[in-house]
Amino acid sequence: MWPDLLRALALVLVIEGLMPFLAPERWREMMLRLSDVDGRSLRVFGGVLIGVGVLLLQFIH
């Protein structure tokens, strides 16, 4: 179980690093825009992403 979790976390790091590597200026603009979004909206968006991720994992498995 732990090796799979570490692989998944490593893949997240690779995916998260793609935008700053490929388009740093656009990534910076996106981060600045996100800083203006209220906390509740970010929390809801994060919850939706978690839900979609869990459903996708269930579908794949």
C-alpha positions as CSV (number, residue, x, y, z in Angstrom):
1,M,0.0,0.0,0.0
2,W,2.7,2.5,0.9
3,P,4.6,2.2,-2.4
4,D,1.4,2.9,-4.3
5,L,0.7,5.9,-2.2
6,L,4.2,7.3,-2.7
7,R,3.9,6.7,-6.5
8,A,0.6,8.5,-6.5
9,L,2.1,11.5,-4.6
10,A,5.1,11.5,-7.0
11,L,2.7,11.6,-9.9
12,V,0.8,14.5,-8.4
13,L,4.1,16.4,-8.0
14,V,5.0,15.8,-11.7
15,I,1.5,16.9,-12.8
16,E,1.6,20.0,-10.6
17,G,5.0,21.0,-11.9
18,L,4.0,20.9,-15.6
19,M,2.3,24.3,-15.7
20,P,5.0,26.3,-13.9
21,F,7.6,24.6,-16.1
22,L,5.8,24.9,-19.5
23,A,4.1,28.3,-19.0
24,P,5.4,30.2,-16.0
25,E,3.8,33.5,-16.8
26,R,0.4,32.1,-17.3
27,W,0.7,30.0,-14.2
28,R,1.7,33.1,-12.2
29,E,-1.4,35.0,-13.6
30,M,-3.6,32.1,-12.6
31,M,-2.2,32.1,-9.1
32,L,-2.8,35.8,-8.8
33,R,-6.4,35.4,-9.9
34,L,-6.9,32.6,-7.4
35,S,-5.7,34.8,-4.6
36,D,-8.7,37.0,-5.2
37,V,-11.2,34.1,-4.9
38,D,-12.9,33.8,-1.5
39,G,-12.1,30.9,0.8
40,R,-15.5,29.3,0.6
41,S,-15.4,29.0,-3.2
42,L,-11.9,27.5,-3.1
43,R,-13.1,25.0,-0.5
44,V,-16.1,24.0,-2.6
45,F,-13.9,23.7,-5.7
46,G,-11.4,21.5,-3.7
47,G,-14.2,19.3,-2.5
48,V,-15.5,18.8,-6.0
49,L,-12.0,17.9,-7.2
50,I,-11.7,15.4,-4.3
51,G,-15.0,13.9,-5.2
52,V,-14.2,13.6,-8.9
53,G,-10.9,12.1,-8.0
54,V,-12.4,9.5,-5.7
55,L,-15.0,8.6,-8.3
56,L,-12.4,8.3,-11.0
57,L,-10.3,6.0,-8.8
58,Q,-13.3,3.8,-8.1
59,F,-14.1,3.7,-11.8
60,I,-10.5,2.7,-12.7
61,H,-10.2,0.1,-10.0
